[in-house]
Amino acid sequence: MALHQPDKSWPPLSSSSTLSTLSTSSSEPCQRTSSPVCQFTLRGRSISGSYAAPWRKHQHVLRVSIRRNILGKCMHWLVTTILPQKLALAFLPVAWSLPTIIVVKKLKPNSDDEFTNELRMYEKLKSLQGKQIPVCYGEAYCDGTRALVLEDVGGVSLYHRSALVEMSEEQTAQMI
């Protein structure tokens, strides 16, 4: 059973930011400007996107929307159409194989052991990724700290349960 497609409408993402994908060294931290743009480094590539922190209680978890230039869009389409996802992730630049919307989960202060354990669990449960648990695209660096880049599985948190009441039965069934 594959995970469903993420709900593109929740939480809202800013579309006014200019985004790009660049090739840089892995020591470059995530840089924020006044607009909601997050830049993180994954497998030696710097990737930018507009973001939202959908959970007030979990500001270290960002839902990032990656915008690509025309070449990036073409390459992403080719990669996702022709190659299986695991093969694309293994052999191609990460910027071409990542989905358009991802989750960047940054290390919480004083939680290094918890973060390392979570990373190990994703590695041990690799066979379940994309089926029962989100795909972990790897460890990244954002704001000068470690971060996980994960698949966005969509849906609404219980914190935003009022949005659940406003959903149609079809939307609710699609989330299950």
Secondary structure as a PSIPRED ss2 file (coil, helix, strand):
# PSIPRED VFORMAT (PSIPRED V4.0)

   1 M C   1.000  0.000  0.000
   2 A C   1.000  0.000  0.000
   3 L C   1.000  0.000  0.000
   4 H C   1.000  0.000  0.000
   5 Q C   1.000  0.000  0.000
   6 P C   1.000  0.000  0.000
   7 D C   1.000  0.000  0.000
   8 K C   1.000  0.000  0.000
   9 S C   1.000  0.000  0.000
  10 W C   1.000  0.000  0.000
  11 P C   1.000  0.000  0.000
  12 P C   1.000  0.000  0.000
  13 L C   1.000  0.000  0.000
  14 S C   1.000  0.000  0.000
  15 S C   1.000  0.000  0.000
  16 S C   1.000  0.000  0.000
  17 S C   1.000  0.000  0.000
  18 T C   1.000  0.000  0.000
  19 L C   1.000  0.000  0.000
  20 S C   1.000  0.000  0.000
  21 T E   0.000  0.000  1.000
  22 L E   0.000  0.000  1.000
  23 S E   0.000  0.000  1.000
  24 T C   1.000  0.000  0.000
  25 S C   1.000  0.000  0.000
  26 S C   1.000  0.000  0.000
  27 S C   1.000  0.000  0.000
  28 E C   1.000  0.000  0.000
  29 P C   1.000  0.000  0.000
  30 C C   1.000  0.000  0.000
  31 Q C   1.000  0.000  0.000
  32 R C   1.000  0.000  0.000
  33 T C   1.000  0.000  0.000
  34 S C   1.000  0.000  0.000
  35 S C   1.000  0.000  0.000
  36 P C   1.000  0.000  0.000
  37 V E   0.000  0.000  1.000
  38 C E   0.000  0.000  1.000
  39 Q E   0.000  0.000  1.000
  40 F E   0.000  0.000  1.000
  41 T E   0.000  0.000  1.000
  42 L E   0.000  0.000  1.000
  43 R C   1.000  0.000  0.000
  44 G C   1.000  0.000  0.000
  45 R E   0.000  0.000  1.000
  46 S E   0.000  0.000  1.000
  47 I E   0.000  0.000  1.000
  48 S E   0.000  0.000  1.000
  49 G E   0.000  0.000  1.000
  50 S E   0.000  0.000  1.000
  51 Y E   0.000  0.000  1.000
  52 A E   0.000  0.000  1.000
  53 A C   1.000  0.000  0.000
  54 P C   1.000  0.000  0.000
  55 W C   1.000  0.000  0.000
  56 R C   1.000  0.000  0.000
  57 K C   1.000  0.000  0.000
  58 H C   1.000  0.000  0.000
  59 Q C   1.000  0.000  0.000
  60 H C   1.000  0.000  0.000
  61 V E   0.000  0.000  1.000
  62 L E   0.000  0.000  1.000
  63 R E   0.000  0.000  1.000
  64 V E   0.000  0.000  1.000
  65 S E   0.000  0.000  1.000
  66 I C   1.000  0.000  0.000
  67 R C   1.000  0.000  0.000
  68 R C   1.000  0.000  0.000
  69 N C   1.000  0.000  0.000
  70 I H   0.000  1.000  0.000
  71 L H   0.000  1.000  0.000
  72 G H   0.000  1.000  0.000
  73 K H   0.000  1.000  0.000
  74 C H   0.000  1.000  0.000
  75 M H   0.000  1.000  0.000
  76 H H   0.000  1.000  0.000
  77 W H   0.000  1.000  0.000
  78 L H   0.000  1.000  0.000
  79 V H   0.000  1.000  0.000
  80 T H   0.000  1.000  0.000
  81 T H   0.000  1.000  0.000
  82 I H   0.000  1.000  0.000
  83 L C   1.000  0.000  0.000
  84 P C   1.000  0.000  0.000
  85 Q H   0.000  1.000  0.000
  86 K H   0.000  1.000  0.000
  87 L H   0.000  1.000  0.000
  88 A H   0.000  1.000  0.000
  89 L H   0.000  1.000  0.000
  90 A H   0.000  1.000  0.000
  91 F H   0.000  1.000  0.000
  92 L C   1.000  0.000  0.000
  93 P C   1.000  0.000  0.000
  94 V H   0.000  1.000  0.000
  95 A H   0.000  1.000  0.000
  96 W H   0.000  1.000  0.000
  97 S H   0.000  1.000  0.000
  98 L C   1.000  0.000  0.000
  99 P C   1.000  0.000  0.000
 100 T C   1.000  0.000  0.000
 101 I E   0.000  0.000  1.000
 102 I E   0.000  0.000  1.000
 103 V E   0.000  0.000  1.000
 104 V E   0.000  0.000  1.000
 105 K E   0.000  0.000  1.000
 106 K E   0.000  0.000  1.000
 107 L C   1.000  0.000  0.000
 108 K C   1.000  0.000  0.000
 109 P C   1.000  0.000  0.000
 110 N C   1.000  0.000  0.000
 111 S C   1.000  0.000  0.000
 112 D H   0.000  1.000  0.000
 113 D H   0.000  1.000  0.000
 114 E H   0.000  1.000  0.000
 115 F H   0.000  1.000  0.000
 116 T H   0.000  1.000  0.000
 117 N H   0.000  1.000  0.000
 118 E H   0.000  1.000  0.000
 119 L H   0.000  1.000  0.000
 120 R H   0.000  1.000  0.000
 121 M H   0.000  1.000  0.000
 122 Y H   0.000  1.000  0.000
 123 E H   0.000  1.000  0.000
 124 K H   0.000  1.000  0.000
 125 L C   1.000  0.000  0.000
 126 K H   0.000  1.000  0.000
 127 S H   0.000  1.000  0.000
 128 L H   0.000  1.000  0.000
 129 Q E   0.000  0.000  1.000
 130 G C   1.000  0.000  0.000
 131 K C   1.000  0.000  0.000
 132 Q C   1.000  0.000  0.000
 133 I E   0.000  0.000  1.000
 134 P C   1.000  0.000  0.000
 135 V C   1.000  0.000  0.000
 136 C E   0.000  0.000  1.000
 137 Y E   0.000  0.000  1.000
 138 G E   0.000  0.000  1.000
 139 E E   0.000  0.000  1.000
 140 A E   0.000  0.000  1.000
 141 Y E   0.000  0.000  1.000
 142 C E   0.000  0.000  1.000
 143 D C   1.000  0.000  0.000
 144 G C   1.000  0.000  0.000
 145 T E   0.000  0.000  1.000
 146 R E   0.000  0.000  1.000
 147 A E   0.000  0.000  1.000
 148 L E   0.000  0.000  1.000
 149 V E   0.000  0.000  1.000
 150 L E   0.000  0.000  1.000
 151 E E   0.000  0.000  1.000
 152 D C   1.000  0.000  0.000
 153 V C   1.000  0.000  0.000
 154 G C   1.000  0.000  0.000
 155 G C   1.000  0.000  0.000
 156 V C   1.000  0.000  0.000
 157 S C   1.000  0.000  0.000
 158 L H   0.000  1.000  0.000
 159 Y H   0.000  1.000  0.000
 160 H H   0.000  1.000  0.000
 161 R H   0.000  1.000  0.000
 162 S H   0.000  1.000  0.000
 163 A H   0.000  1.000  0.000
 164 L H   0.000  1.000  0.000
 165 V H   0.000  1.000  0.000
 166 E C   1.000  0.000  0.000
 167 M C   1.000  0.000  0.000
 168 S C   1.000  0.000  0.000
 169 E H   0.000  1.000  0.000
 170 E H   0.000  1.000  0.000
 171 Q H   0.000  1.000  0.000
 172 T H   0.000  1.000  0.000
 173 A H   0.000  1.000  0.000
 174 Q H   0.000  1.000  0.000
 175 M H   0.000  1.000  0.000
 176 I C   1.000  0.000  0.000
